[in-house]
Amino acid sequence: MGSNDNQILGVVLIVRHGDRQGFYQNPTTYTATATQITPLGNQQEYQLGELLRSIYVNASSPSYIPGMSTGLFNQSQVYIRADLGGESGVVYDSCVSLTQGMWPVTIDNNITLANGSTIVAPLGGYQNVPIDAVDPNLDVSLEGFLDCNTFDTHTTDFYNSQLFQQMTKQSAAFLKLLLPYVDGRTVSLQNMWNIYDYMNVNSIHNATFSTALPSTFLEQARALANWHEYNVFTDASVSGIGNIAGQAIVPSILDAFDNIVNTTNPVKMMISAIAYKPFISLFNMTGVAAANPQLAGIVDYASVVAFEVRQSSAGGEPMIRFNFKNGTQDFATYDFLNQTGDVPLSVFIDAVAPNAVNTTAAWCNVCQNSQHRGCGALALAAQQARSAALSPIDPVGAGFLGAGLTLAVVLLSFATLAFLGLLSFGRKPKRRYMLGDDEVELRKSPSRVD
């Protein structure tokens, strides 16, 4: 996982859920039906958790994070969040299994009572690891693509493009061969993700289907699905709306970096459990997919990106290392942002922060949505503020009350929204911090809202 000529300070982990049952996604809006995780999916995530523990929470590992508790889970050191949206409880349940592997049962999880008896937690010392369940209706950061009108337009434009029409012609003969293997599903390039997902799920769980399916068909379907999804969830420009899934998750990554490099902050690990879409956008935004075409598509179950924050023993600016494990494959370190090796934190920030969607208000604006996912409440608050500003007041008291009343209404409206979590998402750490004898400031774009 890269050279170890410097000291790891902490890590940001982006994890895909494990194996699940099949489900359907609308090819244009990507709204989805519910599904559920399988025992295989739980096992995949548990084993991934064990691996991550051996790397980052093992004092004998070269990538052990200094100060991390190697025994009982220490809530002050880790922040974990899991998407509770499109795939129902699959992502959250996967995250639970991941944490069981990272912080396994231990008899040290016990308490001694006043009468002298010692009680060990159930299941041999099970550790309860808090996970922040992210409701996409209240926090858009993990599913920035849903209900995003401009993203839906981007997807429709892709389907109407000459590129898509050319691929439709090229793939027509193969897609026709799939008719006996999709259980009546619409066989079209536009529906390619649903076709592939049905074939993949049944290849894993249905012995009859797996035996009957010609040996190359799943791989061919995967290639078309990768092409389809990469073109939907990316854009030629980093700032393009096709990257909205990545743009929305970036602020939480930057905030986690802030926490890690701030020596007064105990949080040294952040875990985000998600579906596959933000991976595609992030790989595009960071240049990883362009340099590694095999990563331009759907990541496997239980895949993980590890953004390691490192610093030379001689001091200086923190560096970011990009490690990725695609499903059952081994971890590998990738160059990114057109640089070789670890990338300075300031370079990473300068590259992605200007394109980050930092608040729900910003998301409502770029997605041109005034109704869903908190946008309606924001629009109402703005309308109420304007109405209060324009309300007639007795001329005698206007000079004394006008500005104060308007300000009070505006502050009250926005305070309410902030309390409800509708104005911003992600933790808001300090922007200036000390590293040894050097003071470093995280540069940010003017669009970033604290």
C-alpha positions as CSV (number, residue, x, y, z in Angstrom):
1,M,0.0,0.0,0.0
2,G,2.7,2.4,-1.0
3,S,6.0,3.3,0.7
4,N,6.2,3.9,4.4
5,D,8.8,6.6,4.5
6,N,6.4,8.9,6.3
7,Q,4.0,8.7,9.2
8,I,0.3,8.0,8.8
9,L,-1.9,10.5,10.7
10,G,-5.3,9.1,9.9
11,V,-7.5,7.6,7.2
12,V,-10.7,8.3,5.4
13,L,-12.5,5.1,4.3
14,I,-15.1,5.0,1.6
15,V,-16.7,1.6,1.6
16,R,-19.3,-0.1,-0.7
17,H,-21.9,-2.5,0.8
18,G,-21.7,-6.2,0.5
19,D,-23.6,-8.8,-1.5
20,R,-27.4,-8.2,-1.6
21,Q,-30.5,-9.4,-3.3
22,G,-31.5,-7.9,-6.6
23,F,-33.4,-4.7,-7.1
24,Y,-34.4,-2.2,-9.8
25,Q,-33.2,1.3,-10.5
26,N,-35.0,3.7,-12.8
27,P,-32.5,4.2,-15.7
28,T,-33.2,8.0,-15.8
29,T,-33.8,9.1,-12.2
30,Y,-32.0,6.2,-10.4
31,T,-34.8,5.9,-7.9
32,A,-34.7,2.3,-6.6
33,T,-36.8,-0.5,-5.1
34,A,-35.9,-1.9,-1.7
35,T,-33.6,-4.9,-1.3
36,Q,-31.7,-6.6,1.6
37,I,-28.3,-7.8,2.4
38,T,-27.4,-11.5,2.3
39,P,-25.3,-13.6,4.7
40,L,-22.6,-13.5,2.0
41,G,-22.7,-9.7,2.1
42,N,-22.4,-9.6,5.8
43,Q,-19.4,-12.0,5.7
44,Q,-17.7,-9.9,2.9
45,E,-18.0,-6.8,5.1
46,Y,-16.9,-8.5,8.2
47,Q,-13.8,-9.8,6.5
48,L,-13.1,-6.4,5.1
49,G,-13.4,-5.0,8.6
50,E,-10.9,-7.6,9.9
51,L,-8.5,-6.5,7.1
52,L,-8.8,-2.8,7.8
53,R,-8.3,-3.5,11.5
54,S,-5.1,-5.4,10.7
55,I,-3.8,-2.4,8.8
56,Y,-4.9,0.6,10.8
57,V,-5.8,-0.7,14.3
58,N,-2.9,-3.1,14.9
59,A,0.1,-1.7,16.7
60,S,2.5,-3.9,14.8
61,S,1.3,-2.8,11.4
62,P,3.4,-0.2,9.5
63,S,0.2,1.7,8.8
64,Y,-1.1,1.6,12.4
65,I,-2.6,5.0,13.2
66,P,-0.7,6.3,16.3
67,G,-2.9,6.5,19.4
68,M,-5.8,4.5,18.0
69,S,-7.3,2.1,20.6
70,T,-6.4,-1.4,19.7
71,G,-8.8,-2.9,22.2
72,L,-12.1,-1.5,23.0
73,F,-13.7,0.9,20.5
74,N,-13.0,4.5,21.3
75,Q,-15.9,6.6,20.0
76,S,-13.9,9.9,20.2
77,Q,-11.4,8.6,17.6
78,V,-13.8,7.4,14.9
79,Y,-16.7,8.8,13.0
80,I,-18.9,6.4,11.0
81,R,-21.8,7.2,8.7
82,A,-23.9,5.0,6.4
83,D,-26.3,5.7,3.6
84,L,-29.9,4.8,4.6
85,G,-31.4,5.5,1.2
86,G,-31.7,3.9,-2.2
87,E,-30.9,0.3,-1.3
88,S,-32.9,0.4,1.9
89,G,-30.9,-1.0,4.9
90,V,-28.3,-2.8,2.8
91,V,-25.6,-0.1,3.2
92,Y,-26.3,0.3,6.9
93,D,-26.4,-3.4,7.6
94,S,-23.1,-3.8,5.7
95,C,-21.5,-1.1,7.8
96,V,-22.6,-2.9,11.0
97,S,-20.8,-6.1,9.8
98,L,-17.8,-4.0,8.8
99,T,-17.5,-2.6,12.3
100,Q,-17.9,-6.0,13.9
101,G,-14.8,-7.0,12.0
102,M,-12.9,-3.9,12.9
103,W,-13.8,-4.0,16.6
104,P,-14.6,-7.6,17.3
105,V,-16.0,-9.2,20.5
106,T,-13.7,-9.1,23.5
107,I,-14.1,-10.2,27.1
108,D,-12.6,-6.8,27.9
109,N,-16.0,-5.3,27.2
110,N,-17.2,-5.9,30.7
111,I,-18.2,-4.0,33.8
112,T,-17.8,-4.8,37.5
113,L,-20.9,-4.2,39.6
114,A,-21.1,-2.9,43.2
115,N,-21.5,-6.5,44.5
116,G,-18.2,-7.5,42.9
117,S,-19.6,-9.5,40.0
118,T,-18.2,-8.9,36.5
119,I,-20.6,-8.8,33.5
120,V,-19.3,-9.4,30.0
121,A,-21.3,-7.9,27.1
122,P,-23.5,-10.4,25.2
123,L,-22.1,-12.7,22.5
124,G,-18.8,-12.9,24.3
125,G,-18.2,-9.2,24.5
126,Y,-20.0,-7.6,21.6
127,Q,-19.0,-4.0,21.0
128,N,-21.7,-1.5,20.1
129,V,-20.2,0.8,17.5
130,P,-22.3,4.0,16.8
131,I,-23.1,4.6,13.1
132,D,-24.7,7.8,11.9
133,A,-27.6,6.7,9.7
134,V,-27.7,9.2,6.9
135,D,-31.3,9.8,5.7
136,P,-31.0,11.1,2.1
137,N,-34.2,13.2,2.6
138,L,-32.3,15.2,5.3
139,D,-28.7,15.0,4.0
140,V,-27.8,14.9,0.3
141,S,-24.1,14.2,0.8
142,L,-24.2,10.4,0.1
143,E,-26.9,10.4,-2.7
144,G,-26.4,13.7,-4.4
145,F,-27.8,12.4,-7.7
146,L,-31.3,11.6,-6.5
147,D,-34.0,14.2,-7.3
148,C,-31.4,16.3,-9.0
149,N,-33.2,17.7,-12.0
150,T,-30.0,18.8,-13.8
151,F,-28.5,15.4,-13.3
152,D,-31.6,13.8,-14.8
153,T,-31.2,16.1,-17.8
154,H,-27.6,15.1,-18.1
155,T,-28.6,11.4,-18.1
156,T,-31.3,12.0,-20.8
157,D,-28.8,13.9,-22.9
158,F,-26.4,11.0,-22.7
159,Y,-29.1,8.6,-23.9
160,N,-29.9,11.0,-26.8
161,S,-26.2,11.4,-27.7
162,Q,-24.5,10.1,-30.9
163,L,-22.1,8.2,-28.6
164,F,-25.0,6.3,-27.0
165,Q,-26.7,5.6,-30.4
166,Q,-23.4,4.2,-31.7
167,M,-23.0,1.9,-28.8
168,T,-26.7,0.8,-29.1
169,K,-26.0,-0.4,-32.6
170,Q,-22.8,-2.1,-31.6
171,S,-24.3,-4.0,-28.7
172,A,-27.7,-4.8,-30.4
173,A,-26.7,-8.4,-31.4
174,F,-25.3,-9.3,-28.0
175,L,-28.3,-7.8,-26.1
176,K,-30.7,-9.9,-28.3
177,L,-28.8,-13.0,-27.1
178,L,-29.7,-12.0,-23.5
179,L,-33.4,-12.3,-23.9
180,P,-33.6,-15.8,-22.4
181,Y,-31.6,-14.8,-19.3
182,V,-33.3,-11.7,-18.0
183,D,-36.7,-13.0,-16.8
184,G,-38.7,-10.6,-19.0
185,R,-36.8,-7.5,-18.2
186,T,-36.5,-4.8,-20.9
187,V,-33.5,-5.6,-23.0
188,S,-32.0,-2.3,-24.1
189,L,-28.7,-0.4,-23.6
190,Q,-30.6,2.2,-21.5
191,N,-31.6,-0.5,-19.1
192,M,-28.1,-2.1,-19.0
193,W,-27.5,-1.7,-15.3
194,N,-30.7,-3.6,-14.4
195,I,-29.8,-6.3,-16.9
196,Y,-26.4,-6.8,-15.5
197,D,-27.5,-6.6,-11.9
198,Y,-30.1,-9.4,-12.5
199,M,-27.5,-11.6,-14.2
200,N,-24.9,-10.9,-11.5
201,V,-27.2,-11.6,-8.6
202,N,-28.5,-14.8,-10.1
203,S,-25.0,-16.0,-11.1
204,I,-24.1,-15.8,-7.4
205,H,-27.3,-17.2,-5.9
206,N,-29.1,-19.4,-8.5
207,A,-27.2,-22.6,-9.5
208,T,-29.6,-23.3,-12.4
209,F,-29.1,-19.9,-13.8
210,S,-25.4,-19.9,-13.3
211,T,-25.0,-23.2,-15.1
212,A,-27.2,-22.2,-18.1
213,L,-25.7,-18.8,-18.6
214,P,-23.0,-18.9,-21.4
215,S,-19.5,-18.4,-19.9
216,T,-18.8,-15.0,-21.5
217,F,-22.2,-13.3,-21.1
218,L,-21.8,-12.0,-17.6
219,E,-18.4,-10.4,-18.4
220,Q,-19.8,-8.9,-21.6
221,A,-22.8,-7.5,-19.7
222,R,-20.5,-6.1,-17.0
223,A,-18.5,-4.3,-19.6
224,L,-21.6,-2.6,-21.1
225,A,-22.9,-1.8,-17.6
226,N,-19.5,-0.2,-16.7
227,W,-19.6,1.9,-19.8
228,H,-23.2,2.9,-19.1
229,E,-22.7,3.8,-15.5
230,Y,-19.4,5.6,-16.0
231,N,-21.0,7.9,-18.6
232,V,-24.0,8.6,-16.4
233,F,-22.0,9.3,-13.2
234,T,-19.2,11.3,-14.7
235,D,-18.7,14.5,-16.7
236,A,-16.0,15.8,-19.0
237,S,-15.5,18.7,-16.6
238,V,-14.8,18.2,-12.9
239,S,-17.5,20.8,-12.2
240,G,-20.0,19.1,-14.5
241,I,-23.3,17.9,-13.0
242,G,-22.5,14.3,-14.1
243,N,-20.1,14.3,-11.1
244,I,-22.8,15.3,-8.6
245,A,-22.4,12.1,-6.6
246,G,-18.8,12.9,-6.0
247,Q,-19.2,16.6,-5.6
248,A,-21.7,16.0,-2.8
249,I,-19.5,13.6,-0.8
250,V,-16.3,15.6,-1.2
251,P,-17.2,18.1,1.7
252,S,-17.3,15.2,4.3
253,I,-14.0,14.0,3.0
254,L,-12.4,17.4,3.4
255,D,-13.9,17.8,6.8
256,A,-12.4,14.5,7.8
257,F,-9.0,15.6,6.6
258,D,-9.4,18.7,8.8
259,N,-10.1,16.6,11.8
260,I,-7.2,14.3,11.2
261,V,-4.5,17.0,10.7
262,N,-5.9,19.0,13.7
263,T,-3.7,17.7,16.5
264,T,-6.3,18.8,19.1
265,N,-9.0,16.7,17.5
266,P,-9.1,13.0,18.6
267,V,-10.9,11.8,15.4
268,K,-8.3,9.9,13.3
269,M,-10.6,7.8,11.2
270,M,-13.8,8.5,9.2
271,I,-15.8,5.8,7.5
272,S,-18.5,6.4,4.9
273,A,-20.6,3.4,3.8
274,I,-22.2,4.0,0.4
275,A,-23.5,2.5,-2.8
276,Y,-21.3,2.4,-6.0
277,K,-22.2,5.7,-7.6
278,P,-19.9,8.2,-5.7
279,F,-17.0,5.9,-6.4
280,I,-17.4,6.4,-10.1
281,S,-17.6,10.2,-9.8
282,L,-14.6,10.3,-7.4
283,F,-12.5,8.2,-9.7
284,N,-13.3,10.6,-12.5
285,M,-12.8,13.8,-10.5
286,T,-9.4,12.6,-9.2
287,G,-8.1,11.3,-12.6
288,V,-7.8,7.8,-11.2
289,A,-10.1,6.3,-13.9
290,A,-8.4,8.1,-16.7
291,A,-5.1,6.7,-15.7
292,N,-6.6,3.3,-14.9
293,P,-9.4,2.4,-17.4
294,Q,-10.1,-0.8,-15.5
295,L,-11.5,1.3,-12.7
296,A,-13.9,3.3,-15.0
297,G,-17.1,1.5,-13.9
298,I,-18.9,-0.2,-11.1
299,V,-16.8,-1.2,-8.1
300,D,-17.3,-4.7,-6.7
301,Y,-19.1,-5.5,-3.4
302,A,-17.1,-4.6,-0.3
303,S,-14.7,-2.4,-2.2
304,V,-13.0,0.4,-0.3
305,V,-11.0,3.6,-1.0
306,A,-8.6,4.5,1.7
307,F,-7.5,8.2,1.6
308,E,-4.5,8.0,4.0
309,V,-3.3,11.3,5.5
310,R,0.5,11.1,5.9
311,Q,3.3,13.4,6.9
312,S,7.1,13.2,6.6
313,S,9.0,12.6,9.8
314,A,10.8,15.8,8.9
315,G,7.5,17.7,9.1
316,G,6.0,19.9,6.3
317,E,2.6,19.7,4.7
318,P,0.4,16.6,5.1
319,M,0.1,14.3,2.1
320,I,-2.8,12.2,0.7
321,R,-2.2,8.6,-0.5
322,F,-4.9,7.0,-2.6
323,N,-5.3,3.3,-1.9
324,F,-8.1,1.2,-3.4
325,K,-9.2,-2.4,-2.9
326,N,-11.7,-3.6,-5.5
327,G,-13.8,-6.4,-3.8
328,T,-11.7,-9.5,-3.2
329,Q,-8.6,-8.0,-4.9
330,D,-5.6,-6.8,-2.9
331,F,-5.1,-3.2,-1.9
332,A,-3.2,-1.1,-4.5
333,T,-1.9,2.4,-4.4
334,Y,-2.8,4.7,-7.3
335,D,-1.4,7.9,-8.7
336,F,-4.1,10.6,-8.9
337,L,-4.6,14.3,-9.8
338,N,-1.9,13.9,-12.5
339,Q,0.8,13.5,-9.9
340,T,3.1,10.6,-9.0
341,G,2.9,9.2,-5.5
342,D,1.4,11.0,-2.5
343,V,-0.3,14.3,-3.2
344,P,0.0,17.4,-1.0
345,L,-3.2,18.1,1.0
346,S,-3.3,21.6,-0.4
347,V,-3.2,20.3,-4.0
348,F,-6.0,17.9,-3.3
349,I,-8.1,20.7,-1.8
350,D,-7.4,23.1,-4.6
351,A,-8.4,20.4,-7.1
352,V,-11.7,19.3,-5.6
353,A,-13.0,22.0,-3.2
354,P,-14.0,24.5,-5.8
355,N,-16.4,21.9,-7.2
356,A,-17.7,20.6,-3.9
357,V,-21.4,21.0,-3.1
358,N,-21.1,22.0,0.5
359,T,-24.7,22.6,1.7
360,T,-28.2,21.6,0.9
361,A,-28.9,25.1,-0.3
362,A,-26.0,24.8,-2.8
363,W,-27.4,21.4,-3.9
364,C,-30.8,22.8,-4.4
365,N,-29.3,25.5,-6.6
366,V,-27.1,23.2,-8.8
367,C,-29.9,20.7,-9.1
368,Q,-32.5,23.3,-9.8
369,N,-34.8,21.7,-7.2
370,S,-37.2,23.8,-5.1
371,Q,-39.3,21.0,-3.6
372,H,-37.5,17.9,-2.5
373,R,-34.9,17.0,0.1
374,G,-35.1,20.2,2.1
375,C,-35.3,22.5,-0.9
376,G,-38.9,23.2,-0.2
377,A,-38.2,24.3,3.3
378,L,-35.3,26.5,2.2
379,A,-37.5,28.1,-0.5
380,L,-40.3,28.7,2.1
381,A,-37.8,30.3,4.6
382,A,-36.5,32.6,1.9
383,Q,-40.0,33.6,0.9
384,Q,-40.9,34.3,4.6
385,A,-37.8,36.4,5.0
386,R,-38.6,38.4,1.9
387,S,-42.2,38.9,3.0
388,A,-41.0,40.0,6.5
389,A,-38.6,42.5,4.8
390,L,-41.5,43.9,2.7
391,S,-44.2,43.9,5.4
392,P,-45.5,47.5,6.1
393,I,-44.6,48.9,9.5
394,D,-45.9,52.1,11.2
395,P,-43.7,54.9,9.9
396,V,-43.1,56.1,13.5
397,G,-41.4,52.8,14.4
398,A,-40.0,51.9,11.0
399,G,-36.6,53.4,11.6
400,F,-36.2,51.6,14.9
401,L,-37.9,48.2,14.2
402,G,-37.5,47.6,10.4
403,A,-34.0,46.3,10.2
404,G,-34.2,44.5,13.6
405,L,-37.4,42.7,12.8
406,T,-36.3,41.7,9.4
407,L,-33.0,40.4,10.7
408,A,-34.7,38.5,13.5
409,V,-37.1,36.8,11.1
410,V,-34.2,35.8,8.8
411,L,-32.1,34.6,11.6
412,L,-35.0,32.6,13.1
413,S,-35.8,31.0,9.8
414,F,-32.2,30.0,9.1
415,A,-31.6,28.9,12.7
416,T,-34.6,26.6,12.4
417,L,-33.3,25.1,9.2
418,A,-29.9,24.7,10.6
419,F,-31.4,22.9,13.6
420,L,-33.3,20.6,11.2
421,G,-30.1,19.8,9.2
422,L,-31.4,21.4,6.1
423,L,-28.7,24.1,5.6
424,S,-25.6,22.2,5.7
425,F,-24.2,18.7,6.1
426,G,-20.9,17.2,7.4
427,R,-18.9,18.3,10.3
428,K,-17.5,21.8,10.3
429,P,-14.0,21.7,11.8
430,K,-11.5,24.5,12.3
431,R,-9.7,25.7,9.2
432,R,-6.4,26.6,10.7
433,Y,-4.3,24.2,12.7
434,M,-0.8,23.5,14.0
435,L,1.5,20.7,12.8
436,G,4.6,20.7,14.9
437,D,6.1,24.2,14.5
438,D,4.3,24.9,11.3
439,E,0.9,26.6,10.9
440,V,-1.1,25.4,8.0
441,E,-4.3,26.8,6.6
442,L,-6.7,24.8,4.4
443,R,-7.5,26.9,1.4
444,K,-11.0,26.7,0.2
445,S,-13.1,28.0,-2.7
446,P,-15.3,31.1,-2.1
447,S,-18.3,28.8,-2.6
448,R,-17.5,26.7,0.5
449,V,-19.9,27.6,3.3
450,D,-19.0,27.2,7.0
